[in-house]
Amino acid sequence: MIDSKRDQKLKDSMATKIQPETRRLVAVLYAPADEPVARLEGWARRYEELLADWCGAQRTGHELIDPAA
């Protein structure tokens, strides 16, 4: 029996993967509002490193948005 919900999720996931021809990417890292800024910065920097190491990103950056602002 085919699980159409599971198959659709897999199809959606595959469609959003980074491909060799990908040139732009926006990623959102969610965290509790009271998460220490230093920890958030570390996560963001690590994600940038992964994009560079595994996806060949030549330019990365991040911005933290204060939910209280």
Phi and psi restraints in degrees (value plus and minus 20) as a CYANA .aco file:
   2 ILE   PHI    -109.7   -69.7
   2 ILE   PSI     109.7   149.7
   3 ASP   PHI    -111.3   -71.3
   3 ASP   PSI      77.1   117.1
   4 SER   PHI     -85.3   -45.3
   4 SER   PSI     -53.4   -13.4
   5 LYS   PHI     -85.1   -45.1
   5 LYS   PSI     -64.6   -24.6
   6 ARG   PHI     -84.2   -44.2
   6 ARG   PSI     -63.7   -23.7
   7 ASP   PHI     -82.0   -42.0
   7 ASP   PSI     -60.4   -20.4
   8 GLN   PHI     -86.2   -46.2
   8 GLN   PSI     -60.9   -20.9
   9 LYS   PHI     -81.9   -41.9
   9 LYS   PSI     -63.1   -23.1
  10 LEU   PHI     -83.3   -43.3
  10 LEU   PSI     -64.4   -24.4
  11 LYS   PHI     -80.8   -40.8
  11 LYS   PSI     -64.9   -24.9
  12 ASP   PHI     -82.0   -42.0
  12 ASP   PSI     -61.4   -21.4
  13 SER   PHI     -83.4   -43.4
  13 SER   PSI     -64.6   -24.6
  14 MET   PHI     -85.0   -45.0
  14 MET   PSI     -54.7   -14.7
  15 ALA   PHI     -89.9   -49.9
  15 ALA   PSI     -41.3    -1.3
  16 THR   PHI    -123.0   -83.0
  16 THR   PSI     -12.6    27.4
  17 LYS   PHI     -90.6   -50.6
  17 LYS   PSI     133.5   173.5
  18 ILE   PHI     -93.0   -53.0
  18 ILE   PSI     109.9   149.9
  19 GLN   PHI    -131.3   -91.3
  19 GLN   PSI     144.0   184.0
  20 PRO   PHI     -75.8   -35.8
  20 PRO   PSI     -50.0   -10.0
  21 GLU   PHI    -108.0   -68.0
  21 GLU   PSI     -20.7    19.3
  22 THR   PHI     -84.2   -44.2
  22 THR   PSI     110.7   150.7
  23 ARG   PHI    -140.1  -100.1
  23 ARG   PSI     -38.8     1.2
  24 ARG   PHI    -156.3  -116.3
  24 ARG   PSI     123.0   163.0
  25 LEU   PHI    -168.7  -128.7
  25 LEU   PSI     118.3   158.3
  26 VAL   PHI    -142.2  -102.2
  26 VAL   PSI     108.4   148.4
  27 ALA   PHI    -144.3  -104.3
  27 ALA   PSI     124.9   164.9
  28 VAL   PHI    -141.5  -101.5
  28 VAL   PSI     102.8   142.8
  29 LEU   PHI    -124.8   -84.8
  29 LEU   PSI      98.4   138.4
  30 TYR   PHI    -115.0   -75.0
  30 TYR   PSI     124.0   164.0
  31 ALA   PHI    -173.8  -133.8
  31 ALA   PSI     139.3   179.3
  32 PRO   PHI     -79.6   -39.6
  32 PRO   PSI     129.5   169.5
  33 ALA   PHI     -80.9   -40.9
  33 ALA   PSI     -46.2    -6.2
  34 ASP   PHI    -115.0   -75.0
  34 ASP   PSI      -8.7    31.3
  35 GLU   PHI     -85.1   -45.1
  35 GLU   PSI     113.9   153.9
  36 PRO   PHI     -79.0   -39.0
  36 PRO   PSI     116.4   156.4
  37 VAL   PHI     -77.8   -37.8
  37 VAL   PSI     -58.8   -18.8
  38 ALA   PHI     -80.3   -40.3
  38 ALA   PSI     -58.9   -18.9
  39 ARG   PHI     -88.4   -48.4
  39 ARG   PSI     -61.8   -21.8
  40 LEU   PHI     -81.1   -41.1
  40 LEU   PSI     -64.0   -24.0
  41 GLU   PHI     -79.5   -39.5
  41 GLU   PSI     -61.5   -21.5
  42 GLY   PHI     -82.9   -42.9
  42 GLY   PSI     -63.3   -23.3
  43 TRP   PHI     -82.9   -42.9
  43 TRP   PSI     -64.0   -24.0
  44 ALA   PHI     -84.1   -44.1
  44 ALA   PSI     -63.9   -23.9
  45 ARG   PHI     -83.3   -43.3
  45 ARG   PSI     -60.3   -20.3
  46 ARG   PHI     -83.9   -43.9
  46 ARG   PSI     -60.1   -20.1
  47 TYR   PHI     -83.4   -43.4
  47 TYR   PSI     -60.1   -20.1
  48 GLU   PHI     -81.0   -41.0
  48 GLU   PSI     -63.1   -23.1
  49 GLU   PHI     -80.6   -40.6
  49 GLU   PSI     -63.4   -23.4
  50 LEU   PHI     -83.3   -43.3
  50 LEU   PSI     -60.9   -20.9
  51 LEU   PHI     -82.4   -42.4
  51 LEU   PSI     -60.4   -20.4
  52 ALA   PHI     -89.8   -49.8
  52 ALA   PSI     -66.8   -26.8
  53 ASP   PHI     -90.7   -50.7
  53 ASP   PSI     -62.9   -22.9
  54 TRP   PHI    -120.4   -80.4
  54 TRP   PSI     -41.2    -1.2
  55 CYS   PHI    -138.9   -98.9
  55 CYS   PSI     -21.5    18.5
  56 GLY   PHI      53.8    93.8
  56 GLY   PSI       0.0    40.0
  57 ALA   PHI     -79.7   -39.7
  57 ALA   PSI     109.4   149.4
  58 GLN   PHI    -114.8   -74.8
  58 GLN   PSI     -41.3    -1.3
  59 ARG   PHI    -161.6  -121.6
  59 ARG   PSI     107.3   147.3
  60 THR   PHI    -154.2  -114.2
  60 THR   PSI     147.1   187.1
  61 GLY   PHI    -193.4  -153.4
  61 GLY   PSI     146.1   186.1
  62 HIS   PHI    -169.1  -129.1
  62 HIS   PSI     141.1   181.1
  63 GLU   PHI    -163.2  -123.2
  63 GLU   PSI     110.4   150.4
  64 LEU   PHI    -113.4   -73.4
  64 LEU   PSI     115.2   155.2
  65 ILE   PHI    -131.8   -91.8
  65 ILE   PSI     103.5   143.5
  66 ASP   PHI     -95.5   -55.5
  66 ASP   PSI      97.8   137.8
  67 PRO   PHI     -86.0   -46.0
  67 PRO   PSI     -38.6     1.4
  68 ALA   PHI    -103.2   -63.2
  68 ALA   PSI     -32.5     7.5
